[in-house]
């Protein structure tokens, strides 16, 4: 996994450098673009975390319901 991350990072950096040169963007503009992109990706990350959390809670609730149903059968 570490090599995939390192490779992805290198490719992103290369793409940013090529794009900045091609469009003649100074570093402060690139930083602003990256800041906006980072904000967008953080929002996506938050959605994913919330969805994962909700999935875990749903599974726990289902397990608890199954446990309650078993108790009802035995009583």
N, C-alpha and C positions, 0 to 999 in steps of 0.2 A: 504494500500500500504506500509506503514511503516513497518508493521510486515513481509511482504513478503521480503522487502529489508534486514531487520535484520536477517531473517532466511537464506536468500541466502548468506549474508555475513558470518554468522556463519558456514554454510556448506562449503563455499570456504576456510575459515581459517582452518577448521578441515581437509579438503582434502589436503591442502598445508602442514600442520604439519605432517600428516600421510605419504605423499609422501617424504617429506624431511627426515624423520626418515628412511623410507624404503630404500631410495637411499643414505643415509648418506651424505646429502647435507648440507654444512655449511650455515649459514644465508646469507653471502655475495653472494653465488651462487643463493640462492632462490630470493634474491633481484634483481639480474641480470635477472633471468627468468621472474619475475613479471614485471620488467621494460620493457622487450621485449613484453610481453603479453599486457601490458597497451598501448604501442605504437600501437600494432596491433588493439586493440579495439578502440583507438582514431581515427584511420584511418576509421574503420567501422562506427563510430559515425559521422565523417565528411561526409562520403558518404550519410548517412541517412539524415543528415541536408540539404545537397545540394539537394537531391531528394525531400524532403519535400518542400523546398523553390521553386524548379522548379514547383512542383505541384500547389502551391499557385499562382505563377505567371501565369501558364497556365490557371487556373480557372479565374483569374482576366482578362486575355486577352480574354477568351471566353465570359465573362460577358460584357466586353467593346464592343466586336464584335456584340453581340446580341443587345446592346444598339444602336450601329450605324445602324444596320439593321432596327430597329424599327423607327429610325429617317428618314431613307430613305423611308420607307413605308408611313410615315405621310407627307412627302414633295412632 
